Structures are given as structure tokens and as C-alpha cells.
Amino acid sequence: NKQYCDVQPKWFILVRGTKTVDDVILDMKLILAVAHDSNNELFDRVVDMYKENVSKILKENKATEYDSIELVGHSLGGCICEALMMVLKEDFASLKAFVFDTPGTPNSFRCKNHDPNDHSKPLQGLTTLNS
């Protein structure tokens, strides 16, 4: 008698917020990039670094596009999670994110990675809680 488990693996990826002085400086640069929709090269580099690391971890642990994957982040971490949703959604269809007190992502990044016709369109699977 074999027993089968239909439960999909569930992944939680936590991206911490501001912790160090270097984080504060990066926060300020990213907040200015979001507010003025500038300095996108820095924003793109930061997101690419996180994308590479998260993809590597998920692939090493044999995560599939059907696994439930949830990103959680606060402040700077929330901003990164929101951006990761846009760049990882093609590889992981069930991706969701819960972000807290995040400055958001630059409009030009959203246009390039989300919906070029409507960058204000909500991201499917993104829950944002701001105080």
C-alpha cells in the first residue's frame, strides 16, 4: 500500500531590509532612483545580483515552476522582492510576494519588466502593506 503526497513544496525567500550603514546608503540611492526614476543602472545591478542568487538557490534545491514560492521583504528588502517578482515570474509561475513599507520600484524598471503599456498595473501575486 503506497501513500502519495499531493502537497507541493513551499519555498519562502526572505530579503532583509536595512541593517548596516552601507544599506542606508543603498536605501537612499534606491529611494532617489524610485522617486526620480533615475540611476536605473544601479537598481538593475542590485536586482540582477539578487536574481542570480535566488535562481541559483532554487535550482540547486530542485524547485520547479509549480512549487509555491513566496518572497517576503521589508523596506529595501521589499523593494528587491517586488523587482524579483517581475524578473522571475517567467521561470516560477506561482511566485508571490509580501512586502512591507517598501519604496516601490522605478517606473522605467516596471515598464521594462512588467507591462510597458501600463506600468501602474498591479503585479499579480504582490501584497503590499505600508504604514
Salt bridges, closest charged atoms under 4 A:
ASP23 OD2 - ARG16 NH1 2.49
GLU41 OE2 - ARG45 NH1 3.23
ASP44 OD2 - LYS112 NZ 2.84
GLU70 OE2 - LYS10 NZ 3.36
GLU82 OE2 - ARG110 NH1 2.87
ASP101 OD2 - HIS74 NE2 3.84
ASP115 OD2 - LYS121 NZ 3.53
